[in-house]
């Protein structure tokens, strides 16, 4: 790590000269983390569908729409994500690479996993499948958030509405997810024990995996807090609003 006098930790001058060699490696690692996280996220949602014991709020909606339109559930995930992303325009939210990738990759991975995985019949198989899917979802969330390429479309909608309305992120999130859950249930989406388990477990699991994978520190780019990297919530670096961003991120991840 470079010191304030422009020397590397080994005493060599010109710490900035070493950064160009490291930055491509860091970018590759972040990209791998992003796309691995998104693929695993889509796979985890597919495993929850196969368990058939209840889905998360948004996926209850996706499944309900899928049943009425004949579209695959992954296609509905993509179309819904794109529609939600359009709502960012009046909210003046800025998408990142991770935002756009989230819209496309999660749905494709979900459909691919469903095509490869047969439907388990026995409850003794479906229960551990559900539990494993929820844990995998938490791990996938930790991966793609710590890649720091921007929030997903639904998270951006929540934070945008929070900023515009002045309501708490938790209240905005709850309102959106209750609406998605109720609409999906009326359309025939699966609500059950998995819905409750997901609501209770995904916040703590995401927090655990965020700490386990760790957000790459801005100091790795020369020790400057304002060096232009993204935080886990996809916003630009800056010391003044870090506590607020941490509180907002915790509120997003809480069930």
Secondary structure, 3 states (H helix, E strand, C coil): CCCCCCECCCCCECHHHHHHHHHHHHHHHHHHHHHHHHHHHHHHHHHHHHHCCCCCHHHHHHHHHHHHHCCCHHHHHHHHHHHHHHCHHHHCCCCCHHHHHHHHHHHHHHHHHHHHCCCCCCHHHHHHHHHHHHHHHHHHHHHHHHCCCCCCHHHHHHHHHHHHHCCCHHHHHHHHHHHHHHHHHHCCCCCCHHHHHHHHHHHHHHHHHHHHHCCCCHHHHCCCCCCCCECCCCCECCCCCHHHHHHHHHHHHCC
